[in-house]
Amino acid sequence: MDRPRYLPISDYGIIGDLHTAALVSRMGSIDWMCVPRFDSPSIFGRLLDADKGGSMWVEVEDGLIPDSRRYLPGTNVLQTNLSSPHGRLRVTDFMVVRERQQNLEQDHVLIRLLEAPDADIKASLHLDARFEYGLHSPAVKISGAGNRCLEMEHGTLHIHCDGPGAWEQAGTTLVQRLDLQRGTRQAIVLRYDGDRTYAHDDDPVRLLADTQAYWEEWIGQCNYDGPYLDLVLRSALALKLLIYAPEGSIVAAPTTSLPEWIGGARNWDYRFTWLRDSSFLIYALQLLGYHQEAAGFMSWLGQVHRQHPREWQTMYGIDGQTHLPERELNHLEGYRASRPVRVGNGAANQLQLDIYGEAMDSAYLHFRYGEAEASGLRLSLINMLEHVAKSWELPDNGIWEVRGGVQQFLYSKLLCWVAMDRGLKLADALRLDNPHRDEWIWTREQIRHTILTRGWSDKLASFRQILDQDALDATALMIPMMNFLPAMDPRVRSTVQAIQRDLTDDNGFVYRYRRDDGLGTSEGTFLLCSFWLVNNLALQRQLGPARDLFEHLAAHGNDLGLFSEELDPKTGDLLGNFPQAFTHLGIVNAAAHIERAAENRGPLADH
């Protein structure tokens, strides 16, 4: 079977080592991998250019066709089965979690185990690494006993790839010929970013067992036992893969420039940490029982705030870097000719006032769970609330990071209210000597009054997207979830009905909005917003419709339980960067809302 130029986004699975990740296709090819970190340039980038990007793939004479695949239970070890006229080929892919190793100076390690479960097979593994997003082929050296050691180098990046047989070079591609005997395994070991000595003592089978044990132990700590358990656990495992272990930060996705509409220009780099993910992440991690990960993220958040105590950015590099210049890689075709391909993200420099509410909500939640130290919160709280009190009336670019100019977005006002509300509660809990308390209460009530008057539209019978303008936005679904109004409030119920009527597709999946935001109007339905609708239905005790919508959404993930950011409303295809943290956070929270509704309990977080 010939390889198509581009596979559907749903054809990919993910493996990782908590420093970076790789996307493995249903065909057994690794088509995306950045090393040594999530935000490093790619060495395999076929995902964004079928000709120039680079890949690692397997072949068998007379061709291979996809058969089945799965994660080994409770792990992020991916097993892909491929069929050929000569029998099946099984590929087991995993990355060794570096924090599991005793010596952190060791290489990062990716291992591919190939086996023939039915009959002897002659296979070949092809490696075409292209450094710096496809711009450079590395300098190559083949050495060692039987020419089994492959060394690739470009600049400061140094990669080893060891196999059971001799490496052959064919242009830019390196090839291993493999005689796979029935029931035996052969390993390809790719190592990078350690010292430059060969390490032949790695035992791939032992490393597989160790990696399986790590993931089984980690998922065993999950204390969620509600509905849709398998999907929630897979979301937890996917989210863990997106955490950058050295810092505790989390990337929104491990990819860049997978389009929100095929052929369109909504192609962004998501390999950074957004502050607005923080409250959603804390909710999800605490729900699942992962207090250590929640603490790690809050520690990272605290470090960032100490470095920039008065004003925060929308997003940061995974190490807290503030300079994230956006540029276009014009030498790349883009996924299915969707250009431009971008690295960096210009939205980092936008004014997005909602981030203060999400950060303060995170701090409040973390404190309520008893994990936060009071001493570290006082100064941050005062600085942040003073900033919000001075800035909440400003127009901004909003949660959707529009590039068509600033507006008076209702969601930004709502989250400024959240910042003041949670900040006041934190100040009281900390017994803070607060000379600004009356001023902060007044500001909170001013914001509330603005939302309830200028944010409500009698014409739409709904809360608006922008103050004083009659247009809908799915972010209005957050009003009850932020405990601004009860879910059963007539205005909230009417807003939900308006969104269901005017902001959904034929499946009942939710668009973010329908206005031109400076990049046209073509995009898919937004999965996170659709899960917000599930939450609202559950909070309104519409348990049947909430379950139906959740299950219909769940059916649009791929066979591994992974989701991107959006769906094509006509084809149901996954769109946008993949896998997407926001969506998997939405799955966890929606499942928990359904569980609470079924048990006749109140909102997920009683603020």
VEXGU-720465 format. One record per residue: z, x, y of N, C-alpha, C in turn. Coordinates in steps of 0.001 Angstrom, whole numbers, plus 500000, padded with zeros to 6 digits. Each point is the difference from the previous one (the first is absolute). Layout:
<atoms>
ZXYZXYZXY...
</atoms>
This chain:
<atoms>
500000500849498805500000499151501195500000500884501243498993499854500852499924500792501220501118499598500948500511501002500725501031499719500991499375499342501214500482498822500405499526499446501270500479500874501150499321499919501120500407500836501136501426499675500431500328498729500080501347499611500401500506498909499075501198500180499524500655499012499163500795499034500875500250498784499527500901499113500738501363500652500205500642499685501108501337500542500271500957499639498874499807498824499431500876499553498916499870500838498740498967500825499908499808500840498810500927501209499965500814500175501019500828501206500078501458499732499654500596501009499383501433500082499825500521501197500767501308500143500063500600501086500774501007500766499147499996501315500144501042500864499465500501500862501155501169500592499868500507500815501101501241500774499623500415500874500924501166500861499774501001499941501145499913498960500851500892499800501146499757501011501117498877500682499929499505500845501082498594499560500393499235499605498996498646499504500208499672499078498845498770499502499971499589499072498951498523500212499714499575499522498839498594500036499608499596498613499529498771499606500308499451498740499511499079500287498832500271499316498898499251500176498753499244498712499713498688500112499778499187498804499814500045499504498567499521498800499813499868499409498677499078500835499109499097500789500622499089500875499263500647501345499643501262500185500376500684501249499688499742501117500981499464499688501174499735501022501014501106500004501047500375501194500454500921500135501130499139500138501248499969498951500812499083499928501141500692500140501348501323500127499999500715500232501260501267500780499710500148501109500704501222500782499900500061500974501166501113499952500721500250500916501119501154500915499600499858501293500241501061500929499619500253501000501135501285500401500132501126499681499126500774498736500385499628499332501139500754498848500465499060498811500154500610498830500170499211498801500236499014500171501144500438500664501072499202500083501219499154501272500073499935500750498907499139501183499949498541499582499823499057500902500280498598499700499691499789499808498509498970499252499661499734499701498594499339501185499303500264500116498690499210500879499143499079499165499107500411498764499715499137499030499340499871498810500943498802499778500507499798498949500993498780499148499741499611499887498721498826499189499656500151498552500451501214499568500153500280498658500481499328499716501330499836501051500824499440499831501336498607500597500155499525500714498991498612500470500007499627500398498580499126499212499396499656500208498589499304501325499763499382500557501032499269501256499838500811501221500407500737499898501078500657501168500584501504500075499743500599498918499525501462499928499997500695500815498943499394500137498818500649500716498911500779499075499088500094500405498704500621499147498995500315500827498765500779499427499099500219500564498664499791498864499005499045500162499064499657498897499125499727500496498582499909499065499090499752500321498599498671499379499566499351500656499043498743499510499444499993500170498488499274499109499343499712500093498573498516499745499818499383500721499079498579499795499739499741498531499676498934499454500559499609498595499872500851499067500852500895500556500805500664499201501019501327499387499596500754499625501008501294499346499854500006498680500752500729499031499470500220498760500738501497499725500023500502499404501083501435499715500069500413499028498903501154500252499423500525499142498952501268499295500492501069500737500133501266499431500457500807501097500663501034499610500689500898500987500605501350499345500215500972500823500178501364499517500225500856501157500501501122499640500618501055500977500220500905499982498774500413501168499540501018500025498965501209499232500528500619499147499192501024499069500493501073500679500842500244499412501179501058500497500868499719501323500653498712500394500106499673501318500550498802499916500939499705501136500613498755500198500745499079500973499258500072499978498684499093500761499145498867499062499604498767500363500362498849499113499838499185500401498775499719499019499176499217500239498786498719499173500068498847500686499911498689499368500109499245500166498695499504498903499443499208500025498779498539499740500326499135500881499498498564499894500216499307499945498645498944499197499901499271499849498739498665500723500069499599500546498858498688500635499878499438499657498621498712500255499786499444499769498660500670500836498913500730501047500410500617500916499045501485499705499782500534499012500731501414499684499897500651499965501369501275499723500011500714499882501274500499501354500500500052500112501318500617501143500664501182499471500805501152500606499812501196499588500728500405501123500948500205499638501271500414500966501019501361499575500545500977500862499896501339499737500546500204500911501206500187499383501162500121500743501261501389499832500584500567501099500478501287499933500699500177501241500850500894499888500961500411501141500799501483500226499778500385501248499899501397500349499735500791499852501303501052499202499978500832499804501194500701501307500327499668500553501158500449501370500301501511500090500095500642498951500530501457500020500129500686500007498634499237499698498955500538500032498644500054501429499465499173500866500565499956501375499526501205500783500528500441500946499224501163500801500403499655500932501159498777500483500039499586500948501025498984499323500915500425499676501213499109499303500924498902500903500532500071501298499686498919500898500389498844499962498997500176499266498914498931499889499023498821499227500586498874500138499299498811499256500399500223498497499903499217499276500807499761498588499697499075499960498787500181498996499156499248499966498746499433498609499765498689499949499745499330498793499522499472500295498607500254499102499078499590500217498613499136498844499521498899500361499327499124499035499338500026500319498494500507499078499209500015500138498549498854499179499423499108500641499273498851499327499407500171499961498488499742498830499423500102499875498552498961499007499489499676500152498726499040499118499326500749499265498892500434498763500246500849499324499018499258499525498748498662499866500046499269499397498889499207501004499163499346500944500680499107500928499301499818501251500844499531501061499384499722501222500752498941499724501067500196500559501201499082499777501113499755501321500713498785500214500402499668501106500892499951499437501421500895500484500843500093499515501372499894501181500960499868499697501262500005501050501028500754499491501218500713500910500627500694499691501250499313500759501124499707499295501081499266500567501131500899499989501228500065501120500666500841500153501183499133500488501156499918499172501030499236500347501206500923499822501194500770501035500314500943499934501112499280500312501307500256499183501006499436500213501336501153499976500996500235501136500624501159500109500881499654499498501402501090499712500761499862499567501400499098498759500108500339498973499229499262498737500030498510500210499723499699500806499002498623500167499573499187501012500766500602500701500940499238500956500808499732501309499269500922500401499112499888501326499409500174499940498483499158500757499312500251500286498593500846501268499932500987500029499104500918501147499987499367501236499381500590501129500312499682501229499265500578499855498600499192500362498991500371499746498609500095501314499234501023500111499169500165501151499114500382499489498620499260500422498968500294499632498620500485501248499276501143499909499342500580501187499386500890499582498837500773500946499521500931499732498920499321500064498643500804499904498953499487500054498630499038498850499762498789500342499607499009498970499718499522499246501218500180500580501198499587499343501252500607498609500163501262499863499592500649498688500068500700499732501317500116501012500850500745499870501248499030499906501176500123498917500732499164499761501172500864500112501242499507500782500955500728500196501252499083499621501152500495499114500874499222499548501160500822500234501260499317500450501041500718500388501202499171499669501236500693499457501004499388499831501314501115500063501035499892500958500916501065500175500979501307500315499300501040499221500310501318500238499403500224499187498731499048499164499637500166499154498823499479500706498761500819500049498980499699500743498783500258499085498810498981499803499164500092499057498876499636500714498701500809499751498964499680500422498641499652498756499187499092500143499082499733498928499048499740500649498631500879499728499070499923500609498676499591498951498978499149500391499066499556499105498943500030500677498655499704499249498943500030500581498660498791500870499673498916499834500781498784500760499721499544500792501207498816500575499883499451500821501075499424499123501098500213500423501245499394499323501137498567500501500181499101499087500278498629500330500343499729499485501408499169500713500728499679499587501355498563499528500077499817498806500576498668499426500200499919499534501440499518500870500887499990499685501421501423499959500528500370498904500635501363499873500518500951499409498965499482499635498838500810499339498979500426500981498923501261499921499601500550500785498905500174499083498795499642500487498830499947499145498808500805500608498864500752499135499308500684500338498750499353499199498864499549500685498960499494499324498799501164499839499021500245498780499566501173499706499191499593499400498660500437500626498920499845499433498669501318499310499649500006498691500155501223499237499782500032499501498565500974500477499248500167499551498635500914498781499964499671499112499114500733498735499907501511500249499926500717499289500876501457500036499966500640501188500672499208500894500600500575501158500702499748499866501494500795500711500777499882499970501452499586501367500526499213499976501062499710501222500736500306499740501472500484501031500684500532499823501355499200500792501017499786499363501135499513500665501212501171500015500972500386501184500455501164500144500878499534500556501343500149499196501051499629500414501355501278500282500770500101501215500552501208500435500699499636500540501383500882499739500974499709500466501357501281500131500802499895500793501063501038500125501026501261500699499532499927500722498891501131500832499600499638501454500207500536500873499171499588501399500124498628500180499341499432501173500139498624500216499557499922500688498646501043499859499209499963500557498655499648498905499010499385500387498916499679499035498963501276499623499255500117498746499639501178499517499268499513499255498766499870500749498901499438499417498785501060499369499106501267500057500423501051499502499131500292498524500230499257499330500884500188498568500180499631499286498705500878499148499537499744499211498801499661498581500452498721499602499992499614498682500517500701498845499306500227500115498701500662498913499276501460499882500439500650501151500182501382499960500496500053499438501406499054500406500848499975499491501373499711498507500028499180499509499071499775498561499898501297499284499654500710500505499009501256499366499599501016500025501142500044501111500733500928500125501118499632499043501121498693499873500266499543499091501055500263498552499617499716499644498750500324498655499532501494499719500175500828500945499620501448499799500087500436499799501448499394500775500924500351499846501421499732498572500463498790499512499723499640498664500491500797498909499283500234500148498719500783498996499272501431499948500518500542501161500300501352500045500560500033499353501376498967500287500806499981499446501357499861498477499967499061499482499248499793498544499981501176499309499330500724500721499136501176499425499365501124499716500975499949500612501184501018499756501028499765498703500760498835499385499824499672498778500736500897498861499525500600499300500957500892498908499617499390498622500236498678499957500250499329498706500161499751499389498623500337498720499872499799499309498727499508498574500252499184499862501049499518498684500380498610499706499470499321499025500608498660499637499539498978501092500295498903499972499236498885500942500177500470501441499846500857500212499008500665501292499850499009501145499836498986499815499141499058501094499755499286500421501273499595499013500805499285500315501234500931500680501006501242499559500072500969500615500908500287501446499579500154500237498703500262501364499541498809500918500262498784499497499805498832500833500302499923500280501500500347499010500816500021500237501447501035501051500356501159499951499346501027501012500243499493501389499633499338500120498863499469501302499582498905500481500946499169499077500483498959500379500957500624500467501314501019499291500467500662500392501244500662501364499864500609500257498866500638501306499795498967501118500106498780499763499471498950501022500082499592500301501431500245499078500925499584500187501390501081500664500846501142500285499405501079500691500719499765501506499958500100500637501160499880501451500104501395500583499806500263500524498815501355500362499591500701501000500918499312501033500526500735500965500826500647499400501239499462498878500496500511499427501244500621498614499816499576499266498986500456498623499839499120498988500705498922500453500639499067499091500674499070499363498977499227499011500446499078499310499098498667499811500701498914500295499294498675499773500580499619498539499802499214499470500948499533498619499874499037499858498829499250501042499722499098500069498846499614501463499840499546500407498815499638501403499806498556500319500370499287499042500574498575500170500296499716499834501478498807500424500374499496499731501335498637499331499913499746499091500927498656499479500280499391499144498899500793499486499073499478498935499160499883498760500875498825499389500073499717499034501070500677498651499807500344499386501137500506498636499994498856498986499933498785500486500137498801499190499802498877500964499638499297499726498899498979500923499541498903500139501056499731501255500370499008500262501031500541499936501410501284499656500146500582499848501327500663501264500498500592499883501192500591501164500665501520500019499924500622499001499343501467499972499880500427500918498860499893501284500247500273501001498975501021500988500573501229499911499510501086500739500640500702500912499006500673500994500546500774500944499204501429499474499864500421499713498777501319499405499753500984500996499385499712501283500057500854500987499346501137500471500909500584499052500718501087500273500934501109498985499779501098500181500709501147499103499877500099499133501240499881498697499802500130499020501084501452499557500110500532499970501219501369499534500175500148498542499579498954499198500197500152498588499687500144499751498500499616500975499195500237499845498566501488500058499669500794500493500970501377500359499680500833498807499543500000498904500783500867498894499606499521499361498712498672499881499834499472499455498745500413500893498827499937501311500214500342500943498933501478499921499653500860499933501010501436499931499737500335498724499236499419498865500436500190498751499252499666500212498529498791500496499762499496500100498624500844500969499174500289501180500540500746500990499236501416499529499685500637499358500970501353499508499743499978498853499003498992499139500083499873498916499030499883500531498583499257501100499859499738500548498678501120500919499510500909500347500903501106500860499618499779501472500237498947500352500760499693501415500235500622500461501320501309500131499983500731500359501214499732501440500416499762500883499030499731501397500351498700500124500782498950499277499581498731500041500730500150499387501385500772498912500083500238499387501308500740500963500921500989500692499446500749500976500798499106501150500433499103500439499106499079501071500351499085499617501135499499498777499966499130499554501082500775499895501312501215499457499951500794499886501216500374501372500546500220500978499117500272501363500458498789500550500743498810499782499431498774500436500674499865499307501355500268498703500034499910499232501239500969500550501038501204500340499547500991500550500922499581501349500565499407500843499169499526501303500477498907499831501045499087499079499740498932499747500965500577499534501329500986499106499918500561499468501247500795501045500761500660500883499287500729501068500699499044500940500731498816500182499444499012500852500648499356499304501199499947498667499954499360499212501068500908498818500319501121500249500691501063498994500086499683498774500840499048500063500909499812498855500892498771499165499660498930500638499654498797499240499670499480500444498638499659499018499213499462500287498684498508499737499969499334500677499075498598499705499739499889498907498948498811499425499929499713499004498973500079500615498616499485501214499872499963500678498709500223501489500208500332500672498891500232501440500013499355500607498768499777501307500059499644500704498788501143499936499011499721500254498744501038499867498982501159500966500212499784501039500797501077500930500333500534499769501409499667498852500595500472499681501345499098500484501107498856500550499661499067500503501013499534498870500907499872500296501291499598498978500971498527500083500386499397501139499805498610500209500425499078499666498830499355498828500076499136499517498911498622499669500543499313500971500585498723499706500656498984499409499020499314498979500459499001499333499163498631500628500222499304500292498897498642500508500110499149499403498885498689500058500201499066499434499035499323501108499213499896499785498690499336500969499123498569499522499775499140500393500915498637499459499994499122500537498871500490501026499296499223500522498881500178499156498738500950499066500003500251499167498831499340498635500150499465499502498892499314498708499993500957498832500184501219500149499500500941498900500000499848499153498746501083499352499600499973499147498818498965498893500175499017499981499119498910499024500038499383499927501403499797501193500594499360500147501311500786499322501117501316499944499855500857499444501057500471501153500871499446500084501189500301501086500903500559499442501303500744500858500740500265501413499731501159500213499034500028501198499419501180500483499280500899500676501030501254499593500036500929500532500997501158500728499326500469501060500645501270500631499653500818500100501283501336499904499821500835499813501177499963498540500392500859499614500932500041498588500382500394499856501462499020499529500798500226499863501436501013498945500369500322499089499061500998498971500300501391500598500183500177501254499606501298500651500209500372500048501474498996499976500857500260500092501442500034498639500691499860498936499229500053498669500592501440499596500303500136499056500939501294499360500233500093498794499074500950500032499089500233498891499069501502499736499987500409499014500777501422499783500225500726499447498785499271499443499050500669499429498820500742501058499192499606501259500103500621501026499155501493500135500279500429499670501214501426500113500313500809498951499247499442498806499876500681498976499221500089500364498535498915500539499463499999500344498586500951501170499715500025500971500905500916501123499810501457499545500119500292499140500978501369499534500160500416499097498846499075499178499526500291499156498847500319500861498776499266501100499848500261500915498889501394500595500109500353500444501205501322500597500197501101498986499711499797498768500434500997498957499772500141499695498506498876499857499321500033499744498559500693501134499260499635501229500371500575501167499336501517500049500227500426499664501208501430499971500300500696498902499207499360498838499907500599498893499261500183500326498527499078500746499450500125500397498605501004501134499808500622500441501103501045501000499895499516501407499816498709500237500284499418501314499743499947500883501243500132499401501180499779500760501231501319500532500555499939501146500639501154500571500669500015499530501448501127499454500413500095499430501338499742501030501089500461501222499777499873501017501048498549500279500349499106499890499011498602500296500246499250498877500669500626498830500105499300498840500531500252499760501486501140500440500507500422499567501327499004500383501095499686501286500093499125500462501068498605499429499838499504499964498769498674499454499750499934498540500423501027499253499678500038498579500331499931499801501514500805500724500729500033499834501458498654500358500614499440501140499608498718500424500554498895498990499702499983499506498778498932499093499620500108498671500744501188499446500085500149498707500666499755500107501504500379501094500587499679500189501418498497500016500211499290500649499071498540500056500117499387498614499819500465499259499008499443498656499756500289499091501189501202500070500541500357499149501130499091500238501210499534501234500152499117500331501126498531499703499703499635499932498718498576500007499639499485498710499382500843499068499642499558498883499161498946499124500675499956499992501315499029499153500695498610500645500114499867501245499585498711500684500104498998499460498977498720499974500333498988499734498975499849501229499108499570499788498772499843501127499081498827499739499069499801500923499050498886499876499052500367499184498765501281499741499798500424499099498953499991500596498603500515499236499067500122500432498616498657500337499389498934499306500426498673500224499394499231501127500672500646500678500958499436501217500589498599499772500560499845498916500739498685499630500514499500501069500964498700500144500018499389501016500864499179499356501109500271498728500259499294499297501057500845499787501239501099500746500140500846499878501182501342499375499671500989500259500851501354499498499775500094498520500350500938499318499368500237498576500217501499499718499896500361498784500364501393499562499867500177499337498625500059500823498978500062499481498640501365499387499707499977498812499423501245499316499675500820500800498987499342500580498991500754500729498982500766501165500615499430500654500981500709501097500667501244499485500701499896498812500615501178499407500648501051499628498948499531499422498887500920499627498932500784501211499509499327501117499811500696501186499488500844500682501064499662499818501269500915500455501051501279499165499966499862498699499743501184499156499823500817500489498812499331500330498902500691500527498820500762501276500352499364500890500765500670501246500388501292499708500756499938499078500969501195499690500776501046499290499134499569499084499168500918499231499166500724500897499002499245500809499255500634500863499005500807501103500682499504500461501150500734501023500723501356499512500465500051498768500501501280499430500414500949499852498813499467499556498864500852499839498810500499501357499505499134501000500070500425501341499601501072500534500950499795499787501293500976500472500985501366499375499744500007498707499673501271499324499697500611500569498728499160500212498971500510500515498727500563501406500151499394500785500910500444501368500225501152500078501007500378498828500548501033499931501046499637500936501160498758499899500395499482500877501033500489499555501373500564500920500748500370499711501389498714499883500799499585498787500261498642499750500460499997499324501374499834500775501055499969499397501342498737499165500239498999500142499116498739499279500183499947498704499196501089499611499368499934498883499051499491498725500663500527499649501143499563498769500670498522500082500377499573501168500452498588500182500360499106499843498770500436500552498880499203499908498786499930498553499506501115499271500083499987498583499603499032499225500886500026500262501280499100499324500939498542500316499653499708501262499704498633500379499629499574499282498721500875499964499012499668499307498753499664498532500269500775499353500844499750498579500258498746499801500850499704500939500875498744499935500758498797500056499070500060500911499069498884500139499039499865498728499182501105499462499555499966498777499190499370498850500783500417499870501238499450498930500837498487500182500188499566501224500201498572500276500178499207499597498758500515500339498833499298499671498753499926498490499814501084499312500252500046498557499754499197499200501018499725500580501141499233499272501020498561500507500054499815501227500406498640500538500143499358500359498652500803500107498971499471500326498678499637498781499168500365498813500465499705498765499245498809499277500625499127499486499143498826499249500462500067498567499488500091499048500929499930498587499595498619499676499441498965500626500547498632499748499537499836500400498541500504501165499648499880500487498625501089499444499093501052499467500602501208499628499253500485501203499187500031501129500688500323501249499328500448501030501009500713501024499500500216501187500816498686500759500136499859500693501124498741500648500349499942501448499532498806500567500139499834501438499825500422500744501262499578499494501145500219500638501297500628498966500931500951500399500793500639499083500927498960499298500865500134498687500122499178499172500896498545499863499543499657500472498803498629499870499504500010499252498667499078499061499852499993499138498814499187500629498870500613500921499310499381500621498824501101500283498989499634499887498713500961500191498917500059501448499546501131500356499420500173501312499386500995499855498858499699500668498880500864499880498826501396500563500222500189500829501014501332500561500243501017498933500376499536498813500408500945498910500276500778499612498745499475500358498826500710499724498756501284500824499883500142501014500837501201500831499954501169499377500750499776498950500761501068499407500822501207499595499161499841499256498899501196499689499200500530501187499223499125500927499608500466501145499218500841500948500836499811499957501319500823500808500889501189499206500541500188498791499439501116499133500381500006499667501485498796499896500562499897499539501377500169498486500050499372499313499058500167498560499810500125499726498505500682498918499626500075499666498570498632499601499458499802500221498727498714499661499366499699498518500071501042499156500042499794498555500035499873499455501415500074500852500997499789499558501379498615499369500120499879498851500663498691499339500089498906500900500572500346500892500941498983500887500576499511501025498979500905500475499164499601500937498950499126499300498972500387498823499581499225499258499002498616499655500538499941499651501255498710499687500609499121501247500099500618501140500299499247501258500069499417500357498639500793499841498958499512500283498638498808499100499681500099498729500348498900499068499736498746500387500786500178500422501250498848500410500817499317501226499401500795500955499532499424501205499386499285499643498700500593499123499193499326499573498774498687499283500296499973499279501084498806499218500359498904500863500613500363500895500882498999500678500831499894501505499784500883500589499199499999501462499885499969500451498537499464499148499123499892500367498588498575499803499507499689500652498880498689499809499374500099498900498938498973499839499199499978498931499002501063500183498921500473501239499825501057500264499025501397499738500537500083499732501308501308499877500623500590501327500416499184501085499958500452501317500423499841500121501511500871500791500615500172499968501450499255501149500686499265499640501069499458501003500922501090500383501005499907501193500559500956500388501035499814499148501251498749499844500416499627499248501196498498499824499952499440499300500968498557499754499980499316500411501301500652500764500848499411500383501273499365501375499900499101500300500928499394501330500090501022500952500621500347501042499266501034500922500462499427501321500506498704500005500280499351501226500446499202500675498911500137499501498767499246500557498868499237498914499250499719498880500683499316498893499344500992499115499259499494499052499232500858499034499324499949500082498483499185500891499451499839500051498543501112500823499352500792499355499179500975500672499156500434499019498925500703500518499007500445499160498907501277499254500327500420499179499044501322499385500107501049501077499744501140499834500654501019501046500030501087499664498989500167500866499002500899499681498898501453499866500443500464500893500876501382499904500443500255498661500681499091499576500863500165498717500697500028498843499011499208500119498943499988498950498983501341499936499274500623501152499756501336499986499401501048499498500993499793500218501291500884499370500996499947498478499881498814499469499760499881498553499822500778499550498770499944500782498921500814499698498821501472499915500394500482500969500777501407500017500419500353498732500763499123499583500926500275498809500794500052498747499134499072499886499071500013498846499105501279499972499166500416501167499529501236500073499225501206499617500859500046500506501225501115499675500893500037498518500352498837499345499985499936498566500286500171499147498743500423500647498905500238499333498722498737499402499398498834500519500397498743499612499363499740500983498859500816499900498966500012501012498959498707500006499189499466498828499687498754499933499245498846500663500728499725499600501254498938500677500756500246501488500193501267500405500177500304501428500163499638500762498727500381499466498854499663500663498738498491500032499774499344498883500278498552499942499784499283501051500832500388500108501281499341500973500872500307501420499548501257500261499648500370501342499524499161500375498782499898499118499046499282500313498762498505500140500241499464499217500935498579500132500333499734501343500668500913500418500880499879501319500621500140501108498958500973499858499114500248501028498990498784500210499109499253498929499768498811500091499143498893500825500633500109500293501297498963500775500693500333501488500081501134500416499454500232501429499842499131500524498870500000501313499801499188500502498884500793499904498702499390500420498915500617499854498683501248500848499835500226500950500899501202500833499965501117499448500883499728498892500705501008499429500886500050500654501360498878500613500428499942500688501289499172499188500997500376500103501286499381499202501053499636500886501192498946499615500679499649500637501275500549499139501129499404500128501168500504499306501183499418498604500139498714499836499656499298498743500260499146499607498800499469498754500073499079499486499000498738499494500687498858500233499377498764499389500456500073498512499676499926499119501011500182498569499734498905499384499127498845500640499913498913499454499185500031500520498564500225501279499823499930500603498673501363500207499347501069500011500801501323500329499485500234501476499806499041500849500407500146501444499834501106500542500905500677501031499513500994500676500817499317500760501134500612499950501177499493500694501176501133500801500645499633501096500656500977500785500739500647501076499144500853500789500646500615501139499325500844499551498813500127500907499020500475499599498681500737501145499318501101499638499284500744498751500082500808499953501297500282498800500447500542499798501334501480499655499943500827500791500669501451499789499961500376498629500535499418499599501135500325498726500623499840498851499008498905500002499248499754498917499052501030500010498885500290501163499461500970500062498900501409499672500483500325500332501238501271499539500578500010498488500103498857499426500407499882498546500102500194499311498661499494500596498926500158499438498658501475499937499622500707501100500216501419500046499643500775498946500777499777499925501307500742499047500824499652498558499658498717499727499714499598498631499667500610499568498665499997500887499022500611499655498713501486499692500177500678500784500834501422499764500240500230498689500744499124499643500943500125498717500691499855498836499014499055500116499089499820498942499001501237499893499117500559501145499600501208499980499183501135499292500725500207500328501275501086499381500759499767498512500182498748499610500247499704498572500163500267499245498702499640500611498866500227499345498711501486499815499719500818500900500536501447499917499813500690499290501160499163499420500892500502499240501154500886500849500906499593501278500133500702500887500921499224500103501305500623500568501010499424500029501331499010501124500198499732500360501263499047501073500308500379501306499321498987500834499818500173501255499272501051500889500648499982500083501323500984500820500704500633499160501087501253499736499852500709499220501003500466500938501097499247499999501091500348500892501101501133499418500839
</atoms>
